[in-house]
């Protein structure tokens, strides 16, 4: 006999699961949330939040390193990276407590342990043996760092972001494998502390998923900072050398094979969905390359069972998981549910320089075959950017020439992650660059560059 009856059971308390639980409570549902670890998932505990805290510390250290630029003489200073890690834990824990409070406030029942689906409407909590039933179930179990064959994570010398976030010493020299968000964010964290960082990326550019112009500008800035990198460099395997902790990486490049040595290797080659040991096979829930297959309302092929967030590998970002959670809950509550337009969702990389984008790259937009217009404007003539001494980079808006539809936005430079809001709104309101240009942007502000890039679409930028 089942112990507990709910309207909805959610498996996983990350930004997908906990937001879905709150939305369900708002709609009057009685829900249970099963989580084996802390609430908040990777995002709050071992991802977005602690890394952003560490990136702020790195920025402070970088400001000290370049105090001269501001006419400030710093005779001597020391930066304790261990304190930065401590601060990141404090910030994470504070937010986890916040989620715990929200769960209580919304009367969501939390079950600690590993959940297994035992029937279409039934979940068992392994450790306690409790059986929960509900008409609807949402799977929000997330993903974990993956590695590649030959490069096994040992948690000591070959580590993932998970171990790095507890490491109290700066790894030096450090090799980072993979130059997407995790790779370049950790380069940003360690480099100001004096770490000798080398990034190895298998594809032709750093940040290879971004618009090529952005990747090229990013590479220029890495060179200027002294962060070393090799592109078209595929790591094949790692070898421990003798008694020393040194790791030798076998790397293939178009020029041939070479060995790159490091004290520590941070592997940032992507993630894999947590879809195992959930009982999915027995229920016939369809997977696509390990990820749970879902439709636009986040329904799996089994009625009543939904999946959201990284376990679906749609667009593995915290804000996407939360939005998918809301879509799923509204759908199962028979409300009007809005399928997500993934081309309208901002993607942010909190490296130095920051990078943010939305929609199609120029190459992808050209592949559509229609005529496109490009409006591009640099930060280096913007007063605010010059004032804050952070003025390298640009904003590039790609639109359809005939109808003005914004197809893609690509930004690199100061605080661009915070400039995504205007574009997310513009895209969801189906605005054209002309409408963006007609909005008056405050002076002095970085947002002026948005207005100028929009005007540049028509060759009408004012300050160029
Ligand atoms: P990723 O999948 O985005 O990128 C992995 C990179 O590793 C790719 O560029 C790939 O070409 C490279 N690579 C793979 N095998 C390689 C090899 N053998 N040698 C050299 N390079 C190799 O993965 P990630 O950066 O680990 O991030 C994981 C996930 O977390 C992503 O979905 C990412 O979007 C998300 N994330 C987001 C943020 C953010 O939004 N700021 C921050 C961190 C992570």
Boltz pocket constraint, residues with backbone or C-beta under 6 A from the ligand:
constraints:
  - pocket:
      binder: B
      contacts: [[A, 148], [A, 177], [A, 178], [A, 179], [A, 180], [A, 181], [A, 182], [A, 183], [A, 185], [A, 200], [A, 201], [A, 202], [A, 203], [A, 205], [A, 208], [A, 233], [A, 234], [A, 235], [A, 236], [A, 267], [A, 268], [A, 269], [A, 270], [A, 271], [A, 315], [A, 316], [A, 317], [A, 347], [A, 348], [A, 349], [A, 350]]
      max_distance: 6.0
